[in-house]
């Protein structure tokens, strides 16, 4: 076969792929789109699980495919994942998406628990897929990286405050702690309660300002994740491409351990069983056996991370089941990421709240806090043997966002969804550490 003929066939294959939307030929997607637009316009789409999937697939695929095709957007802004997130949020903000579907999507993501299932599968698969020696080393060095991110956020945030006349202690109490506190439910809300208990001042006043700053920082963190991904493409030595945090990981893994076994669909299904088991175990401890440690509430995902890591480190899960969990995680991250991003945009993002909070001073300080978290966590991560970019994404940006939904948005933009377990450590355990720090600093500064 001549080179010219081979080149022609390759070109034809690429052109054929270019006409597909989410693996579907263009005419099949067009039929799907027409049906969905008609169903939304007439409000005949159901508000149950099937209807929720249909709406989120439609919005996710449409915005995702467009975002992955816009040259500058896909290279520097985050591609389809970010456009699915922002596009869906914009439809809600403008009132284009009917209210009943906003409510049903929010119910689908939160009450029905698809977001919970997604995070559960990702945590289980990502931790079980890590070599045991690497797992122990990475967890040992991760807490210092988180604290490095908090310190960097305080330093740069404080410098930013000097430029616009905000005292350092106010920057720390009202800006840095809410941003680095692990989100809304695990951060801003309990911080406002601690603020009221320690200072006697208004809980509502503290919370309203904290959530505004957190919202701005969350958006900055998402875009920063996309930029860090681009930096990793240009400087490969700074990143493990989202596969793990440890530099020179081959020193910890035997050649035999790298060889993958063939797994069956039943073992993939068993991976789902494991995910639900670890989720139930996390709920048991967070809701009944040990809900607090030292007065700090421990989130169910934090317990999940700990128990999955223990089971992996002790070799209690057979290799084929670990591979099944990893295969399931890969499927979820590969096929549902646009669905999740569209759902987060609809259910967890209020663009009106964001626009109301935007002032030059707030944006300036929030941006410096996020950059400080990146620099501090990345630097400490490098010192303890981690890749700085991957550490900055997880220990830095996953602290400086709105918790679980923010983690998914950041990791989706950074194309490092496999690091969800580390992101959850940052959001949950790191957020708990920030609450302890806040209790001390509120007493000192006020």
N, C-alpha and C positions, 0 to 999 in steps of 0.2 A: 504494500500500500504506500503510495507516494506521500511525501511530507505535506504537499499542497492539499491532498484529499483529507489527511488527518486533521490539518488545521481547519479546514472547512467544516468537518464534522464537529470539532470542538466548539467552533464559533456558533454552529447551529444549536448545540446543546445549551450554551450560555444564553443565546437569545431566547430559547424555549423557557429556561429557568427565569429569565427576566420578565416573562409574561405571566408568572405565577404569583399568586397572593396566598401566603401561608401554605404553600405546597399545592394550592388549587389552581387549575387553569383559569385564566381571566374571566371566561364566560361563566364558569361555575360560581366564582366569587361575585360577579355582577348580579346573578340571580339571587344569591344570598343577600346582597346589599339591598336590592329592590324590595325583597320580602321584609327585611328588617326596617327599612325606612317607612314602608307602608304600615307595618305593624306598630311602630312607634307613633306615627301620625294619627292612626285610628285608635291607639291605646288598646289594641287587642292582644298584644303580647302578654303572656301570663306573668305574674309577679312571684312565681315559685322558683325552685332551683333551676329548672330547665330554662325558664325565661331569663333568669339572671345570667346564666352561662351564655345564652344567645346574645344578650345585649353587650356583655363585656367582651365576648369574642369579636363581635362586630366593631365596636369602638377600638378595641385593642389592635386588631388586625389592620383596620383602616389607618389609624394614626401611626401604628408601628411600622407598617410597610412604607408609608410616606416618609417618616422620620429617618428610616434607614436608607433612603434614596436621595435625600437633600445633602449635597456635598459638604458644605461647611458644618451644617447641623450634625450630621452623622459622625464627623471627625472630632469636633470640639465641644459639642453641646450635650451629647449623650445618645443621639440617634433615636430609634423608634421607641425605646423605653421612656425617654423623657417626653417625647411628643404625645405618647399615649397618656401619660400622667397629666400633663398640662392641658392637652386637648380635651380630655374628659372633664377636668375641673372647670375649664372655660365654658363648656356646654351647660354645666350646672349654674355657673355664675350668671350667664346670660339668660337663663330660663328656657333654653332650647330643649333640654331633656325634660320630658314631662315629670312633674313632681312625684307621681306615684312610682315611677321607675327610679328616681333618686332614692326614695324611701326603700323600695324593694332591693336595690343594689346595696344600700347601707346595711339592710337586714341580712342580705346574702353574705356580705363580707364579715359582719360582726356577729349578729345573733345566730345565724346559721353556722358560722364558724369556718368559712372557707379559708380566710386568712390564717386562722389558727392551725388548720390542717396543713396549709402550705408551709408555715414556719416549722411545724412539728416534723414534717417529712425532711425538710432541709437540714434541721439541726441533727437529726438522727443519722441521715446519710453522710453529711459532711464530717461528723466526728468519727463515725465507724470506719470511714474510708482512710483515715489518717493512721500511719504506722505508729505502733504503740510507743516506741522510743521517741519519735518526733512529737507525739502528743504530750508526753510528760515534759519534754524540754520546752515546748511552745507555751504550755500553760504556766510553767514556772516563771517565764520571762514576760508574761503578758500584763500582769498587774503593774509592774514598773512602767510599761509603755502607756497604760491608761493614765497613771498619775503624771507621767511626762506630758501627756496631752492636756490635762487639767492645768498644770503649771504653765505650759506655753500659752494656753488660752488666757490665763490671768495676766501674764506678762504683756502680751500684745494688746489685749483688751484694755489693760491699764494705761499703756502708752497711747492708745487711741483716745481714751478719756481725757488725757492731758491736753490733747490738741483741741478738744471741743469744750473743755472746762468742766468735765465730770470728774469728781474726786475718785481716787483709786478704790476706796472702800465701797463707794456706790456702784462702781463698775463691777466689782467682784460680787456684791450681794444681789444686785438687780439685773445684771446682764450675764455674767459668766456662769454663776450657779444655775440659773434656769436653763441656759443653753446646754450646759454639760450635765444636767441632772437626769438624763435618761428618758426624756419625753414629757408627755402631759400627765397621764395617770400616775406614772412612777416618779415624776420629777416636779413639774410646776405645781401640781395640786398639793402633794405632801410638803413641798418647800413653803408654800403659802401658809400651811398649817403650822409648820415649825416657826415661821416668821411671826405669826400671831402669838404663839405660845411663849416665845422667847422675848419678843419686843412689846407685846400688847397692842401693836398697831394693826390696822385693818388687813384681814386676810384677803378680802375681795380686791382691795387696791393693789396689793402685791401681785396677786394672781393675774389680774387684767394686764398689767404691764409685762409680767413674765411671759405670758403666752404670746403676746405681740412680738417680743424679741425672739422668742423661740421659733415662731413662725418664719420670721425673716431668716434666721440662722439655718433653719431646715432647708429652705430654698437654696441658700448659698452653699450648704453642704452637698446638696444633690448635684449642682453644677460643678462643684469642686471635684466630686467623684469622677465626673466625665473628664475633667482636665487632667486628673491624676492618671486615669487610664491612658490618655493620649501621651502623657509624659513617659509612662511605662513602655509604650510602643516605640518611642524615640530613644529611650535609655533602658534597654532590656536588663542591664545589670542591676537595676534598682528594684526589680519586681520578680516574683515567682509566677506571674500571670494568673494569680488567683488560685493556684493549686494548693499552696500552703504558705506559711510565713517564714519558714526556716531557710536560711541560706545554706548551701552545701548539704542539702538533705540526703544526698546519695551516701554520705558517710554513715548514716544511721540505718540504712535499708540494705538488707541482703538481696543479692540478685534473684534468689528464689522467691522472695517476698513480692517482687515486682511482677511476677508472672501471673496473669489473670486466668481464672478457671472459667469454664463455660457454665453459665447459670440458666436456670429454667424460669418460666413465668411464675411457678409456684414459689420460688425463692424470692422473686421480686414482690409477690404478694405478701410473703412472710416479712419482707422489709417494712411493709405498711403496718403489719401486726406489731412489729417491734416499735415503730414510731408511736402508735397509739398506746402501747404499754408504757413507754417512757413518759409520754404525756400524762397518763393516769398516775404514774408514780410521782411526777412533779406536782400534780394537783393534790395528791394525798399529803405530801409534805408541806406545801405552801398553804393548803386550806385547813389542815388538821394537826399533823404530827409536830411540825416545827415552822409555824408561819413567820416567826420573827427570830432574829439572832442579834442579841445586844440591842434590842429595841428597833432594829431595822427590818422592815418587811422584805421578805425574800420572794421574788416573783417565781411563778411556776416554770418559766423558761430557764431561769437561772438554775433551778434544781434539775431540770431536764439536762442541761449542758453538763452539770456535775455528774449525774448518774450515768449518762451515756459514756462520758469519758472514763469513769471508773470501770464500767463493764468492758470497755475496749482495752484499757490498760491492764486489766486482770485476765484478758484473753477468754472471757466468758461467752463470747459470741462466735460461732463457727465462721470460717472465712467466706463460705458461700453465702451465708445470710448477710454478712457485712457487704458483700458485693451486690446482693439483691437490694439492700437499702440504698447503696450508692447509685445503682441503676435507676431506682425509683426517683431518687433525688434529681438525677440528671434529666429524667423525663419531665418532672415538674418544672425545673428551672428553664428547660429548653422550650417547652410548649405552653406554659402558663404565665410566663413573665409579663407579656403584654396585657393579659387578662388581669393580673394582679395590679399592674401599674395603672390601668384604667380604673380599676376598683378603688385603689387608694386615692386617685384623683377625685372620684365622685364622693366617696364615703368619708374621707379623712382630710380633705383639703378645702378650705374656705378662702377663695381668692379675694373676696370682699374684706375679710379680716386682715389678709396680707396687705392689701392696698391701703387700708386705713392705718396700718402700723408703719407704713413706709415714710420715714423722714430721713433727711441726709445724715443726721447724727446717729440715729438708730441703725441704719444700714452700715455706716462706717464702722461703728463699734462691733456690731454683730459679725461683719466680715472679718475684722481683725481677730476676733475670738476664734472663728472657724480656722483661719490661717494659723493662729497660734496652736490650736489643737493638732493641726496637720504637722507642723514643724516639731512640736514637742514630742508627740508620740512617734513620729518617724525617726527622729534623732535617737531617742532612747531605744526604740526598736532595733535600730541598726547596731547600737552598742551591745545589745544582748543577743545578737546573731540573727535578727529578723530582716526580711526585705523591707526597706523603709516605706515604699509606696503601699504595699499591702497592709502594713501596720498602720500607716496614716489613714487609710480608708476605714479600717475596722476600729482600732483603739482611738482614733481621732474623730473621724466624721460620724461614726455610729454612736459616739457620745454626744455630738453636737447636732442632733436632729430630734424628731418627735417620736422616738421610741421604735416600736416594732414596725409600724408602717414606714417610718423614716428610714429604718435600716434597709428595708426592701427597696425603697426608692434610691438610696445612696448606692447600694450594692448593684442594683440594676443599671444605674448610670455608669458605674465604674466597671461593669462587666465582671464582677467578682462575687457572684451569688454563692459560690461554693464556700465562701468564708463566713457564711451566716452564723455559724456557731460562735466565732470570735466576735462578730457584731453583737450578738445577744449577750455575751459576757460583758462587753462594754456598756450596752444599754442597761442591763439588769444589775449585775454585780457592781459595775462602775457607777451606775446611778445610785446604788445604795451607799457607796463610799462617799459620793457627793453629798448625800443627806447628812452623813455623819460630819463631814467637813462644814456643812452649812450650820449645824447646831453649834459648833465651836465658834465659827466666825461671826455668826449673828450675835453671840454673847459678847465677843470681843469688840466688834465694831459699833454696836448700838449702845 
